[in-house]
């Protein structure tokens, strides 16, 4: 019973905590007004670098595919 209560409280509290952790929609993360004279970055990010992450994912996928191909050929030869 206690475990269900703790899980239920966590499910309710997590979204509430996440809602309060976000900046006000009318402000940038540093508290300056969006589009105002604050000079901060606009809400929504911008140019996030995905090039290196994409290369890593492609390399891992190629390695995984190569391993599966090697195992399939080895099993076929037996």
N, C-alpha and C positions, 0 to 999 in steps of 0.2 A: 504494500500500500504506500509506504513511504517513498519507494523508488518511483512509482507512478507520479506521485506528487512532485518530486524533484524534476522529473523529465518534463512534466506539464509546465512547471514554472520556468524551466529553461527555454522551452519552445515559445512561451509567451514573452519572456524577457529579452530574448535575443533580437527579434525584430524591433522592439522598442529601443534597445540600446543602439542598434544600427541606424535608426531614424534620427537619433540625437547626435550621432557622430558625423553627420553630413553637414556641409556649410549651408547657410541660408541660400535659397535659390537666387536671391537678388544680390548676392555678394560673392566675391572671389574667396578663395581659401584663406587669404591673409586678412579678410575683413573689409577690404575696400569695395566700394560699389562696382558692380559689373558694368563695363562700358563707361565708367566715370574717369576721373582724373587720377585714380590710384595707380594705373600702369601695370597692374598685375596680369597674370595669364587668365584668359577667359575660362569659364566653367566648361567642362567637357574635355579637358586635355588638349590634344592637338596632334602633333606629329610624334607618335610613340614609335620608338625604334623596334621593328620586328624582323629586320634582316638577319641578325645573328641567331635569333631564336629559330627562325625558319630554316636556316642552314643546319643547325643542330638537329632539328626534327627530321629533316630529309636524310641526314647521315645516319641517324638511329634507325629510320625506316629502311634504308638500304641495307644496313647491317642485319637487321631482323629478317628481311626478305632473303638475304644471302644465306643466313643460317638455316632458314626453313627449306630453301632449295637444296642446300648441302645435305641436310638430314633426309630429305625425300629421295635424293639420288643414292645415298648410302643405303637406305632401306630397300630400294629397288634392286640394288646390286646384290643384296643378301639372298 
